Amino acid sequence: MAEPRLAVDVGGGLTLRNPVIAAAGTFGYGIEFAGVMDLTAIGAIVVKGLSLEPHRGHPPPRILETAAGMLNAIGLQNVGVRAFIDEKLPQLREIGTPIVANCWGHAPEEFAEVAARLADADGLAAIEVNVSCPNKREWGRIIATDLDLTRQVVGAVRTRCRLPLWVKLSPNVTDIAAFARVVEEEGADAVSLVNTFVGLAVDLDTRRPVLTNVTGGLSGPAIKPIALRMVYEVARAVRIPVIGMGGIGDATDALEFLLVGARAVQVGTASFIDPRATERIAAGIATGLSRRGCTDVNQWIGTLQAPSRR
């Protein structure tokens, strides 16, 4: 049997060679992985979140391994938009894999300015707006837990961003579908979910939090069932593509997200365990589809046979 077709349309006129994407914050700026894997073997690379000016993030300790994943409170450390465009993007352009710039700001206008500068640069395929980081105390709250503020940010970015626009949502809400609908209404081309869950670790001897930020974002296998449920709900609530993530460690996990309606998947924490995880998962999806008689990944996407809930 011939290899199945893996190309997927993720909205805004962007088609990926396969549905596996390296997630923001876990893959550096992409070029760091060039010596350990084939970067053309995956669908896209999302670079770590970029801000208007360089940002140092939080002081250590800011990462902690947990029983089934990890807590992180990096705080969106990055080199800033100017350095990224001048120093990183020229190298990324040579790879031949679509590059997506994750970005953030402190107010809607700043989000829009960062996105506009990135959109004007040569070599990016899309912008992913991060309104869901759980470790930015400066925001006062997670932006993606406030419907009105989410609407303001996405609306401001959309007016100044000519590239396909993805919006990364937070799982720390009671109705994530409502946020996805707002994002769609404001003109986003795709929605990516979920970001990390707010978690806490404490030290019994010092009686203090382990992380200097007190709380951190929980990722890894522990969150997969909840993330899968949220992707399923959102895929049924919006018409724009859904890009799923949350605890994906192998091709079976990826196929599950695609089955419930994700058009593509992002792989995050697994890249810390195995730097070639994204490449391995992309190859495994092809094998898994062939085993099930699928000649095109789009024959698989969103075909979960679930009873209606009344």
KAHUWO-V782661 format. One record per residue. RES is the residue in three letters. NEAR is the number of other C-alpha atoms within 12 Angstrom. D_FIRST is the distance of its C-alpha to the first C-alpha in whole Angstrom. Layout:
# KAHUWO-V782661
[[RES NEAR D_FIRST] [RES NEAR D_FIRST]]
This chain:
# KAHUWO-V782661
[[MET 13 0] [ALA 14 4] [GLU 20 7] [PRO 27 8] [ARG 26 12] [LEU 37 15] [ALA 28 18] [VAL 32 20] [ASP 27 24] [VAL 38 27] [GLY 29 30] [GLY 23 32] [GLY 18 30] [LEU 31 28] [THR 24 24] [LEU 34 23] [ARG 28 19] [ASN 40 18] [PRO 49 21] [VAL 52 22] [ILE 45 26] [ALA 52 28] [ALA 48 31] [ALA 42 35] [GLY 37 37] [THR 36 35] [PHE 37 33] [GLY 31 37] [TYR 37 37] [GLY 43 33] [ILE 31 35] [GLU 22 36] [PHE 27 32] [ALA 24 31] [GLY 11 32] [VAL 16 30] [MET 22 27] [ASP 26 25] [LEU 36 26] [THR 29 23] [ALA 31 21] [ILE 40 22] [GLY 40 23] [ALA 45 26] [ILE 50 29] [VAL 42 32] [VAL 47 36] [LYS 40 38] [GLY 44 41] [LEU 45 43] [SER 39 47] [LEU 31 49] [GLU 25 51] [PRO 20 50] [HIS 23 50] [ARG 17 51] [GLY 27 49] [HIS 25 51] [PRO 18 53] [PRO 18 51] [PRO 22 50] [ARG 29 48] [ILE 31 45] [LEU 31 44] [GLU 27 42] [THR 23 42] [ALA 14 40] [ALA 18 37] [GLY 29 37] [MET 36 40] [LEU 38 42] [ASN 43 43] [ALA 39 46] [ILE 33 45] [GLY 37 47] [LEU 40 45] [GLN 32 46] [ASN 31 45] [VAL 26 46] [GLY 32 47] [VAL 36 46] [ARG 21 48] [ALA 21 47] [PHE 36 43] [ILE 29 43] [ASP 19 45] [GLU 16 44] [LYS 31 40] [LEU 30 39] [PRO 21 39] [GLN 22 37] [LEU 34 35] [ARG 26 34] [GLU 19 33] [ILE 26 30] [GLY 26 28] [THR 33 27] [PRO 37 29] [ILE 45 32] [VAL 44 33] [ALA 53 37] [ASN 46 38] [CYS 49 42] [TRP 46 45] [GLY 36 48] [HIS 28 52] [ALA 24 52] [PRO 30 50] [GLU 23 52] [GLU 26 51] [PHE 41 47] [ALA 34 47] [GLU 30 49] [VAL 41 46] [ALA 45 44] [ALA 32 45] [ARG 31 46] [LEU 44 42] [ALA 32 41] [ASP 22 43] [ALA 28 42] [ASP 24 39] [GLY 27 36] [LEU 40 35] [ALA 38 32] [ALA 41 34] [ILE 52 37] [GLU 46 36] [VAL 55 40] [ASN 49 41] [VAL 48 43] [SER 44 42] [CYS 47 43] [PRO 41 45] [ASN 39 47] [LYS 32 49] [ARG 20 53] [GLU 18 54] [TRP 22 52] [GLY 16 54] [ARG 23 51] [ILE 31 48] [ILE 39 47] [ALA 42 44] [THR 31 47] [ASP 27 49] [LEU 30 48] [ASP 18 50] [LEU 28 50] [THR 37 46] [ARG 29 47] [GLN 27 49] [VAL 41 47] [VAL 49 44] [GLY 28 46] [ALA 29 48] [VAL 42 45] [ARG 35 43] [THR 23 47] [ARG 27 46] [CYS 35 42] [ARG 25 41] [LEU 35 37] [PRO 37 35] [LEU 46 36] [TRP 43 35] [VAL 51 37] [LYS 47 37] [LEU 50 38] [SER 43 40] [PRO 43 40] [ASN 31 43] [VAL 27 44] [THR 16 44] [ASP 23 42] [ILE 37 40] [ALA 33 39] [ALA 29 42] [PHE 41 42] [ALA 45 38] [ARG 32 40] [VAL 33 43] [VAL 44 40] [GLU 33 39] [GLU 23 42] [GLU 29 43] [GLY 33 40] [ALA 43 38] [ASP 37 34] [ALA 43 33] [VAL 53 34] [SER 51 33] [LEU 54 33] [VAL 55 35] [ASN 49 37] [THR 45 39] [PHE 35 41] [VAL 30 45] [GLY 30 46] [LEU 28 49] [ALA 29 49] [VAL 20 53] [ASP 14 55] [LEU 9 57] [ASP 8 59] [THR 8 60] [ARG 10 60] [ARG 15 58] [PRO 20 54] [VAL 27 52] [LEU 29 51] [THR 26 53] [ASN 32 52] [VAL 32 53] [THR 33 49] [GLY 37 46] [GLY 43 42] [LEU 40 40] [SER 43 37] [GLY 38 34] [PRO 30 32] [ALA 26 36] [ILE 35 35] [LYS 36 32] [PRO 23 32] [ILE 30 35] [ALA 41 33] [LEU 35 30] [ARG 28 33] [MET 40 34] [VAL 43 31] [TYR 36 30] [GLU 32 34] [VAL 40 34] [ALA 38 30] [ARG 26 32] [ALA 24 35] [VAL 28 35] [ARG 24 33] [ILE 34 32] [PRO 43 29] [VAL 49 29] [ILE 48 28] [GLY 54 28] [MET 53 29] [GLY 45 31] [GLY 39 31] [ILE 44 27] [GLY 41 26] [ASP 37 23] [ALA 31 19] [THR 24 20] [ASP 34 23] [ALA 47 22] [LEU 43 19] [GLU 36 22] [PHE 47 24] [LEU 41 22] [LEU 33 22] [VAL 33 25] [GLY 39 25] [ALA 49 25] [ARG 48 24] [ALA 51 24] [VAL 53 25] [GLN 53 27] [VAL 52 28] [GLY 46 31] [THR 42 33] [ALA 35 30] [SER 33 30] [PHE 25 34] [ILE 21 32] [ASP 21 29] [PRO 28 30] [ARG 30 26] [ALA 36 25] [THR 45 24] [GLU 36 21] [ARG 30 20] [ILE 36 20] [ALA 44 18] [ALA 30 15] [GLY 29 15] [ILE 41 15] [ALA 36 11] [THR 27 11] [GLY 28 13] [LEU 32 11] [SER 22 7] [ARG 15 10] [ARG 17 11] [GLY 18 9] [CYS 24 10] [THR 22 9] [ASP 25 12] [VAL 38 15] [ASN 27 17] [GLN 24 16] [TRP 34 17] [ILE 35 20] [GLY 28 23] [THR 22 22] [LEU 20 24] [GLN 12 26] [ALA 13 29] [PRO 6 32] [SER 7 35] [ARG 5 38] [ARG 3 41]]
